[in-house]
């Protein structure tokens, strides 16, 4: 992909920076962020990608609520808008944090929608992030866009409301696609704490280890977005998850083998809950059984570059 104008809202995190790295040399990339370019909000990045590194990247400060005063003009003539904005869910679900998690997603999506509707030359495609956690805890069968059952609980309700406000935006000249992303693996993001757990000897299964672990390599996230841009007939909701989900136990054992770690202590559910309280997070990422498959994406003809976990993790570990 080249010679495109791309806007990444919330593009200073792991996924946004990976997309910017892929597209930033051959395209114009504008990143909207609550923080300054000198202060990345992703603790696993030493610094953000900059123009001095050879990228055609421009950062714009954005409050995530009012697009008009900050960057409405940046959407004019965009080929692609990707909205990743939203407060991190890596926290305890207190009333205040829940409100901030929900409001940050709703406000950002609504603001972008207003700006798109007011554009003289509206964007061609608007991709809005969602999450595969919208589906129920599934141990009996995979969940896809046709027969998948939505779950209950705070994270699920956030996804439902996020998608609702996205599709409620009136953008007759801009295609809209919500991508329900599985746990995204790459050089950064969630893989970093997993590798730290291995070093501490805690690389065994979490909980029963039988819960399903749906994942996707960051390169396939980028390739799927490029696919959507090239296929003007595609719109609506798509699961972006590798076609080879595994169990939590298999994921951890594969990671141990690739890192040449002989054994790892298992973490029972009660210990994970205690640890989550101590470090200020929730156990949902580890204990919820996400069994999600990309039926619609594969039906459209998309071929995954990393369909199997071992090859995907090997590429990440070898790079690191």
PEMOMO-V848351 format. One record per run of one state. SS is the DSSP state (alpha for helix, beta for strand, coil for the rest). FROM is the first residue (numbers start at 1). TO is the last residue. If there is no record, write none. Layout:
BEGIN
ss->(SS,SS)
from->(FROM,FROM)
to->(TO,TO)
END
This chain:
BEGIN
ss->(coil,beta,coil,alpha,coil,beta,coil,alpha,coil,beta,coil,alpha,coil,beta,coil,alpha,coil,beta,alpha,beta,coil,beta,coil,beta,coil,alpha,coil,beta,coil,beta,coil,beta,alpha,coil,beta,coil,beta,coil,beta,alpha,coil,beta,coil,beta,alpha,coil,beta,coil,alpha,coil,alpha,coil,beta,coil,alpha,coil,alpha,coil)
from->(1,5,10,14,24,28,34,51,54,57,62,72,76,80,84,95,119,125,132,135,136,143,144,150,151,154,169,175,182,183,186,189,190,200,206,207,212,214,215,218,231,236,241,246,248,259,267,268,269,280,284,288,292,293,295,300,309,320)
to->(4,9,13,23,27,33,50,53,56,61,71,75,79,83,94,118,124,131,134,135,142,143,149,150,153,168,174,181,182,185,188,189,199,205,206,211,213,214,217,230,235,240,245,247,258,266,267,268,279,283,287,291,292,294,299,308,319,320)
END
